[in-house]
Amino acid sequence: MLMQILRRFGLLLSLLLFTACTVDVDEEELSEQLDEVYNACKNEGIDDIESFESVLNSGGNNLSKACRVALGNVDFAGIVSAFDVSLDFEVPSPGKEINPLISNASSWQELSEWSAADSLVHVSTGLDIAGQPDVIVQGVDSSGAITELSDFTISDITSGDDVAISYTTDYSGSMLQSDIVAVDGYFQDFHAILPNTTPASVTIFSDELTPKTNGFVTDSTVVNAALSFDGTYSRASTALYDAWGDALTKLDAQNKNILLNVITTDGFENSSTTYTNFNSVRQKIVDSNAFNIIIASSWAETSVLEGLVDGKGIVVYKYQIDEAQNIVANLKTMLSNVKVVKVNDDVSGYASLNLIYSDETKISITLP
């Protein structure tokens, strides 16, 4: 009996020691990550757990590239749990890349709502180079019954008269100059893909919004100049929601078939005065006809952004935005494969239309 008790005690002790060692190893790894941050960020005032928490909650402004790299190697969820750190924003996941366009299966996008007057919709076939001979269009009635339609056309967008695009760049203090320069290049690449004479508006923002073009302009030379880095701009906090709402207001006034709102953010909405909360900017997004392309980085709260967009665009995320070339390549392909789908068959008896390619339903279009 005594031997059984001793054996059980020994087993219990072993389990406790194993558990304690596991916790110690985890905390040791987290402590090493923090030490690397303290070494890389000492010039930014991060030298202990309290300053780590304080600097991040105050916006993470003016961090060096070396500091940003060190922070990118941190297990934030582990740090928050192990060291009782309290962050005022969504716990970052620097190692998590978000790209809904990464596969052919998910890269098709509905860029405009169905126009009952013109019997058409604008889509992007994403990573698929798909034309009319490759696509099947189906009508789906309210009971779910499917009918294949035969009288439809799928054509490329060739005229700038169909599209308007707004470029909005985050110039807040938490953005590195290299981040903004990279974004400028991304936007210039996007504009080169669109049809000539596509009207574009360029705005930058920090505490307030600053237009860089006089409304929408069709001269690509003017657009590219407006998309160049402005080293004289005063950079502080973030008026993301105001910038977003302003872009949608301007886009909707253009009355084009395709309205593209491209905006960058690294998080920390803290300075807006018109659209001051989630609900106000979400309602603006719902009421607008624009398709939103949100390029997020660093401390951006991706779940909040995805909740804001929710069916009216996409959110992509890369911790180091100046290393987002792969995501940007997919966005460029999406923008270069914009199509007009026009259905001449009577669709009045259908609740939705399916676009089928390679035996997959790529998009289901809700009919009014």
C-alpha positions as CSV (number, residue, x, y, z in Angstrom):
1,M,0.0,0.0,0.0
2,L,2.8,2.4,0.9
3,M,4.6,1.6,-2.3
4,Q,1.4,2.4,-4.3
5,I,1.1,5.8,-2.5
6,L,4.7,6.6,-3.2
7,R,4.4,5.7,-6.9
8,R,1.3,7.8,-7.2
9,F,3.0,10.7,-5.4
10,G,6.0,10.3,-7.7
11,L,3.8,10.4,-10.8
12,L,2.0,13.5,-9.5
13,L,5.2,15.2,-8.7
14,S,6.6,14.4,-12.2
15,L,3.5,15.9,-13.8
16,L,3.7,19.0,-11.7
17,L,7.4,19.4,-12.5
18,F,6.7,18.9,-16.2
19,T,4.0,21.5,-16.2
20,A,6.1,24.0,-14.3
21,C,9.0,23.5,-16.7
22,T,6.7,24.0,-19.7
23,V,5.5,27.3,-18.3
24,D,9.0,28.3,-17.4
25,V,10.2,27.6,-21.0
26,D,7.3,29.6,-22.5
27,E,7.9,32.6,-20.2
28,E,11.6,32.4,-20.9
29,E,11.0,32.5,-24.6
30,L,8.6,35.5,-24.1
31,S,11.2,37.2,-21.9
32,E,13.8,36.8,-24.6
33,Q,11.5,38.3,-27.2
34,L,10.9,41.3,-24.8
35,D,14.7,41.6,-24.3
36,E,15.2,41.9,-28.1
37,V,12.5,44.6,-28.2
38,Y,14.2,46.5,-25.3
39,N,17.5,46.4,-27.1
40,A,16.1,47.4,-30.5
41,C,13.6,50.0,-29.1
42,K,15.6,51.7,-26.3
43,N,15.9,54.9,-28.3
44,E,12.1,54.9,-28.6
45,G,11.7,54.6,-24.8
46,I,10.8,51.0,-24.6
47,D,13.0,49.4,-21.9
48,D,10.6,47.5,-19.6
49,I,7.1,45.9,-19.7
50,E,5.4,49.2,-18.5
51,S,7.0,51.3,-21.3
52,F,6.2,48.5,-23.8
53,E,2.5,48.8,-22.9
54,S,2.5,52.6,-22.7
55,V,4.2,53.2,-26.1
56,L,1.9,50.8,-28.0
57,N,-1.2,52.2,-26.4
58,S,-0.2,55.7,-27.2
59,G,-0.1,54.9,-30.9
60,G,3.3,53.4,-31.5
61,N,4.5,56.6,-33.2
62,N,8.0,57.3,-34.5
63,L,9.3,53.7,-34.1
64,S,12.4,52.9,-36.0
65,K,12.6,50.1,-38.5
66,A,14.8,48.0,-36.2
67,C,12.3,48.5,-33.4
68,R,9.4,47.5,-35.7
69,V,11.2,44.4,-36.8
70,A,11.8,43.3,-33.2
71,L,8.1,44.0,-32.3
72,G,7.2,41.9,-35.3
73,N,8.8,38.8,-33.7
74,V,6.8,39.1,-30.5
75,D,4.1,36.7,-29.5
76,F,1.7,39.4,-28.4
77,A,-1.0,37.0,-27.2
78,G,1.5,35.2,-25.0
79,I,2.9,38.5,-23.7
80,V,-0.5,39.8,-22.8
81,S,-1.4,36.5,-21.0
82,A,2.0,35.9,-19.2
83,F,2.8,39.4,-18.1
84,D,-0.6,40.9,-17.6
85,V,-0.2,43.5,-20.3
86,S,-3.3,45.5,-21.2
87,L,-3.6,46.7,-24.8
88,D,-6.2,49.2,-25.7
89,F,-6.6,47.7,-29.2
90,E,-6.9,44.3,-30.8
91,V,-4.0,42.0,-29.8
92,P,-1.6,42.2,-32.8
93,S,-0.6,39.1,-34.8
94,P,2.4,40.3,-36.8
95,G,3.0,36.8,-38.2
96,K,-0.5,36.5,-39.7
97,E,-0.9,37.6,-43.3
98,I,-4.4,38.2,-44.6
99,N,-5.0,37.9,-48.3
100,P,-8.5,36.9,-49.5
101,L,-7.2,37.0,-53.1
102,I,-4.5,34.4,-52.6
103,S,-6.3,31.5,-54.4
104,N,-8.3,31.3,-57.6
105,A,-11.2,30.0,-55.6
106,S,-11.5,33.2,-53.6
107,S,-10.2,35.9,-55.8
108,W,-13.4,36.6,-57.8
109,Q,-15.0,39.8,-56.5
110,E,-18.3,41.6,-57.2
111,L,-17.3,45.2,-57.7
112,S,-20.8,46.7,-58.2
113,E,-24.3,45.9,-57.4
114,W,-26.6,44.4,-60.0
115,S,-28.2,47.1,-62.2
116,A,-31.7,46.2,-63.0
117,A,-32.0,49.1,-65.5
118,D,-29.0,47.8,-67.5
119,S,-29.2,44.1,-66.6
120,L,-25.5,44.0,-65.8
121,V,-23.0,43.8,-63.0
122,H,-19.2,44.4,-62.8
123,V,-16.9,41.7,-61.4
124,S,-13.3,40.8,-61.3
125,T,-12.3,37.3,-62.2
126,G,-9.3,37.7,-60.0
127,L,-6.5,35.3,-60.6
128,D,-8.5,33.5,-63.3
129,I,-8.1,34.8,-66.9
130,A,-11.7,34.0,-67.7
131,G,-13.8,35.2,-70.6
132,Q,-17.2,34.5,-71.9
133,P,-16.6,31.0,-73.4
134,D,-15.3,29.8,-70.0
135,V,-18.2,31.0,-67.8
136,I,-21.6,29.6,-67.2
137,V,-24.4,31.8,-65.9
138,Q,-27.2,30.3,-63.9
139,G,-30.5,31.8,-62.6
140,V,-31.5,30.6,-59.1
141,D,-35.2,31.1,-58.1
142,S,-36.5,31.5,-54.5
143,S,-36.9,27.7,-54.1
144,G,-33.3,27.1,-55.1
145,A,-34.1,25.7,-58.6
146,I,-31.4,26.4,-61.1
147,T,-31.7,27.3,-64.8
148,E,-28.7,27.8,-67.1
149,L,-28.9,31.1,-69.1
150,S,-27.6,31.3,-72.6
151,D,-28.1,35.0,-73.7
152,F,-25.3,36.9,-71.8
153,T,-22.0,38.7,-72.6
154,I,-18.8,39.1,-70.6
155,S,-16.5,41.8,-71.8
156,D,-13.4,43.7,-70.6
157,I,-13.5,47.2,-69.1
158,T,-11.7,49.4,-71.7
159,S,-13.0,52.9,-70.9
160,G,-12.1,55.2,-68.1
161,D,-15.7,56.4,-68.3
162,D,-16.8,53.2,-66.3
163,V,-14.4,53.6,-63.3
164,A,-13.5,56.2,-60.6
165,I,-10.9,55.5,-58.0
166,S,-9.9,57.1,-54.7
167,Y,-6.4,56.7,-53.2
168,T,-6.1,57.5,-49.5
169,T,-2.8,57.1,-47.7
170,D,-2.2,57.0,-43.9
171,Y,0.5,59.6,-43.0
172,S,0.1,59.1,-39.2
173,G,3.2,59.1,-37.0
174,S,3.1,55.4,-36.6
175,M,3.7,54.9,-40.3
176,L,7.4,54.7,-41.3
177,Q,8.6,56.8,-44.2
178,S,9.5,53.5,-46.0
179,D,5.9,52.3,-45.5
180,I,4.4,55.4,-47.2
181,V,6.9,55.3,-50.0
182,A,6.0,51.7,-50.6
183,V,2.3,52.5,-50.6
184,D,2.9,55.3,-53.1
185,G,4.5,52.8,-55.4
186,Y,1.7,50.3,-55.0
187,F,-0.9,53.0,-55.9
188,Q,1.0,54.1,-58.9
189,D,1.2,50.5,-60.1
190,F,-2.6,50.1,-59.6
191,H,-3.3,53.2,-61.6
192,A,-1.2,52.1,-64.5
193,I,-3.4,49.0,-64.8
194,L,-6.7,50.9,-65.1
195,P,-8.0,52.2,-68.4
196,N,-6.5,55.5,-69.6
197,T,-8.4,58.7,-68.4
198,T,-9.8,56.9,-65.3
199,P,-10.7,59.7,-62.9
200,A,-8.7,59.5,-59.6
201,S,-8.6,61.4,-56.4
202,V,-5.6,61.4,-54.0
203,T,-5.9,62.2,-50.3
204,I,-3.5,61.8,-47.4
205,F,-4.4,62.0,-43.7
206,S,-3.0,62.2,-40.2
207,D,-5.0,64.4,-37.7
208,E,-6.9,65.8,-40.6
209,L,-7.4,65.1,-44.3
210,T,-5.3,66.8,-47.0
211,P,-6.4,66.5,-50.7
212,K,-3.4,66.1,-53.1
213,T,-5.5,66.5,-56.2
214,N,-8.2,69.1,-57.1
215,G,-11.1,66.6,-57.0
216,F,-10.9,63.8,-59.5
217,V,-8.4,64.2,-62.3
218,T,-7.9,62.1,-65.5
219,D,-4.3,63.1,-66.2
220,S,-2.1,60.2,-65.0
221,T,0.9,62.5,-64.7
222,V,-1.0,64.6,-62.2
223,V,-2.1,61.5,-60.4
224,N,1.4,60.0,-60.1
225,A,2.8,63.3,-58.9
226,A,0.1,63.4,-56.2
227,L,1.0,59.9,-55.2
228,S,4.6,60.8,-54.5
229,F,5.8,61.0,-50.9
230,D,5.3,64.4,-49.2
231,G,8.2,64.8,-46.8
232,T,6.9,68.2,-45.6
233,Y,3.6,66.8,-44.3
234,S,3.2,67.0,-40.5
235,R,2.4,63.5,-39.2
236,A,0.8,62.9,-35.8
237,S,-2.4,60.9,-35.0
238,T,-5.0,59.2,-37.2
239,A,-8.3,60.3,-38.7
240,L,-9.0,57.1,-40.5
241,Y,-12.8,57.1,-40.2
242,D,-13.1,60.7,-41.5
243,A,-10.7,59.8,-44.4
244,W,-12.8,56.8,-45.3
245,G,-16.1,58.6,-45.1
246,D,-14.8,61.5,-47.2
247,A,-13.5,59.2,-49.9
248,L,-16.9,57.5,-50.2
249,T,-18.8,60.8,-50.4
250,K,-16.5,62.0,-53.2
251,L,-16.7,58.6,-55.1
252,D,-20.5,58.4,-55.0
253,A,-20.7,61.9,-56.5
254,Q,-18.8,60.6,-59.5
255,N,-21.8,58.4,-60.6
256,K,-19.6,55.8,-62.3
257,N,-20.4,52.1,-62.7
258,I,-17.3,51.0,-60.7
259,L,-16.2,53.0,-57.6
260,L,-13.0,51.8,-56.1
261,N,-11.9,53.1,-52.6
262,V,-8.3,52.1,-51.9
263,I,-7.1,53.1,-48.4
264,T,-4.2,52.2,-46.2
265,T,-4.1,52.1,-42.4
266,D,-1.8,50.9,-39.7
267,G,-4.4,51.2,-37.1
268,F,-5.1,53.6,-34.1
269,E,-8.2,55.5,-35.3
270,N,-8.1,58.3,-32.7
271,S,-8.7,61.7,-34.4
272,S,-11.9,61.6,-36.5
273,T,-14.6,64.2,-35.8
274,T,-17.3,63.4,-38.3
275,Y,-17.3,59.6,-38.4
276,T,-16.4,59.0,-34.8
277,N,-17.3,55.3,-34.3
278,F,-17.8,52.0,-35.9
279,N,-21.5,52.4,-36.5
280,S,-21.2,55.8,-38.2
281,V,-18.6,54.7,-40.7
282,R,-20.2,51.3,-41.2
283,Q,-23.5,53.0,-42.2
284,K,-21.6,55.2,-44.7
285,I,-20.1,52.1,-46.2
286,V,-23.5,50.4,-46.5
287,D,-25.0,53.5,-48.1
288,S,-22.2,53.9,-50.7
289,N,-21.9,52.0,-54.0
290,A,-18.1,51.8,-53.6
291,F,-15.9,48.7,-53.4
292,N,-13.4,49.1,-50.6
293,I,-9.8,47.8,-50.8
294,I,-8.2,48.2,-47.4
295,I,-4.5,47.6,-47.1
296,A,-3.7,47.2,-43.4
297,S,-0.5,46.9,-41.6
298,S,1.2,47.0,-38.2
299,W,-1.3,47.7,-35.4
300,A,-4.4,47.7,-37.6
301,E,-7.4,45.9,-36.0
302,T,-8.2,43.5,-38.8
303,S,-11.3,42.0,-37.3
304,V,-12.8,45.6,-36.9
305,L,-11.9,46.4,-40.5
306,E,-13.4,43.2,-41.8
307,G,-16.6,44.0,-39.8
308,L,-16.7,47.5,-41.4
309,V,-16.2,46.2,-44.9
310,D,-18.5,43.2,-44.5
311,G,-19.5,42.4,-48.1
312,K,-18.5,45.8,-49.5
313,G,-14.9,45.0,-50.3
314,I,-11.8,43.3,-48.9
315,V,-9.2,43.7,-46.2
316,V,-5.6,42.6,-46.8
317,Y,-3.0,42.7,-44.0
318,K,0.8,42.5,-43.9
319,Y,2.6,43.6,-40.7
320,Q,5.5,45.2,-42.7
321,I,3.5,47.0,-45.4
322,D,6.7,47.6,-47.4
323,E,7.0,43.8,-47.8
324,A,3.5,43.3,-49.2
325,Q,4.6,42.8,-52.8
326,N,2.9,39.4,-53.1
327,I,-0.4,40.8,-51.9
328,V,-0.1,43.8,-54.1
329,A,0.6,41.6,-57.1
330,N,-2.7,39.8,-56.5
331,L,-4.5,43.2,-56.1
332,K,-3.0,44.3,-59.4
333,T,-4.3,41.1,-61.1
334,M,-7.7,41.7,-59.6
335,L,-7.8,45.2,-61.0
336,S,-6.6,44.1,-64.4
337,N,-9.3,41.4,-64.8
338,V,-12.4,43.6,-64.4
339,K,-15.4,42.4,-66.5
340,V,-18.9,43.6,-67.4
341,V,-21.4,40.7,-67.1
342,K,-24.6,41.6,-69.1
343,V,-27.5,39.2,-69.1
344,N,-30.1,39.6,-71.9
345,D,-32.3,36.8,-70.7
346,D,-35.3,37.7,-68.5
347,V,-34.1,37.4,-64.9
348,S,-37.3,38.7,-63.2
349,G,-38.1,35.2,-61.9
350,Y,-34.8,34.7,-60.2
351,A,-33.5,35.6,-56.7
352,S,-29.8,35.4,-57.7
353,L,-27.3,34.6,-60.5
354,N,-24.4,32.2,-60.2
355,L,-21.2,32.6,-62.2
356,I,-19.6,29.2,-62.7
357,Y,-16.0,28.7,-63.8
358,S,-14.1,25.4,-63.8
359,D,-17.1,23.7,-62.2
360,E,-17.0,26.1,-59.2
361,T,-19.5,28.8,-58.3
362,K,-17.2,31.9,-58.1
363,I,-19.8,34.6,-57.4
364,S,-23.5,34.5,-56.4
365,I,-25.1,37.8,-57.4
366,T,-28.2,38.9,-55.4
367,L,-30.9,40.3,-57.6
368,P,-33.3,43.1,-56.3
